[in-house]
Amino acid sequence: MIHTSHTASSVPDIQPGEPIISVRDVVVGFGERTILKGLSLDVMKGEIMGFVGASGGGKSVLTRTILGLVPKRSGTVEVFGQDLDTLTYEQRRQLEQRWGVLFQQGALFSSLTVRQNIQFPMREYLDLSPALMDEITIAKVEMVGLQPDVVTKMPSELSGGMIKRVALARALALDPEILFLDEPTSGLDPIGAGEFDELIATLQQTLGLTVFMVTHDLDSLHTVCDRIAALADGQVIAVGPIDTMLASKHPWVTAYFHGKRARAAGFVEQGAR
């Protein structure tokens, strides 16, 4: 494990089952269009939270708002008990070391090798020797189920599944406590998606991660998520385990969890895990 300056700032000690991410009344818009309309959501420490909603409904926008990549018009976002709006630049950099992000499609730097991609966060935040960075890189590559020799390859030489795993290794480079996943199984075949779900569940249990996963994959929701939050009309309209989703009477939730794709996957019949 890398021990960075996580403990340098005085931060609340969040216990399992307490909110590690707390979003309150957040409003986000672009131009005249409002995407998130007073959205509120808590993500508890140690859980895998699945976040679902219609395409273009704002799922990724919420992730990017929490990360500070998209400005909000109003509301508050607290992570690790800290209001992100009140942090100094240095405090913000320390906090950013405590989360990792896997963006949709992997978002690897195409001109960098796998090794350089994974080491990018280390160079940004840490002062480590090249030898130690190489050692950590190999450990992360093996952690996500890839062979060590992949580190010399370019992203263009990788399959879609390998790109996702390399991106996951980069997200884990700083030993984060929170992992943000944006459509992690999109573009993967069912077998590859299932293996990736299994990997996420194993890493969450092994490393004690909190996982916030934007997804539309019904199988992912069923197999790995402890709770699910459903987004419609710019707000969270249902939160809870699978049974809560199946019992919801909201039209969007009903259409999503009882529609043709859900029935084809045997999702409705299976119920909660």
Steps between C-alpha positions, in 0.01 A plus 500: 500500500610855427477728798442850372419814695138396554528560872669838473174690520266473795200316359207326665537125547218350293382162629351219286132569437542876537483735197841533333342705220209732579332700225234752604262701280749517214395693189708470184422637157648594166368820346123506533476125564496380860627142533502436876209664680566502873644149510588343836677167560713329765758233417596295805855399583579147383207453264475457125238752387356461151369818338250459217293730285398575145769579242579871518320527833802616696665188644849589385431867575453415869829309507683789339335746738618301802850492351491876442524467121155656446396812698172496690259791526400424857502229765783330690725201443681346796758225463670348806290743705653805333306761303692519174417869457694589818829324423823676418694396190736287707216336694327425172811331360530286812136397471534415131766243590231311692281423199559331167300539180436267208348713225273362230695316227810503724628843385862385482755743358553359151856631468617342828586137572300299752779559753491876444120508523496319833784713637335826399323552839818406686699764315224754558463451875796306640878528511613144431808351340459350150580156641226523763249627243584205276452261791161652587397494134563126469307438823199696370510326161497159668228618739263557207580165340751597230847365426800719593621524140194709411673807645710547186200507266320802358121537548450435127640149551243410767156343476199682645506285811873558553451876463240492778735301725793734436275797573395326823865444593560873447196581717650282775851644467483711818319239714174700506219453749227589249477368145285681243404283202324652196331226293783252575350211298378697197646366176592165655349169395290320766787276610743792525241709684435218746871456568538875556208500745666214687829692508330810644329296770827327593694827515228664707512219756880466499582870518197621697404743226187708467383478138273746320409339169306672223357220288210385286604134525222304671733208570748731677220644711390152601835337563719765665296795631399521865262786425373676188399862450270582208510842331204650315396858431823629653444343841555169679157337498584168670788368712550154643584138425356308205175425684438873545542557128269212410233629740518863384191639327683786329436465124868523400615250762219263404587526132870443568483212745194326354557570129588261221874508567450426869273205419738371234780496757279317750549804721147541632464132579834486683425787735762608752817304541 
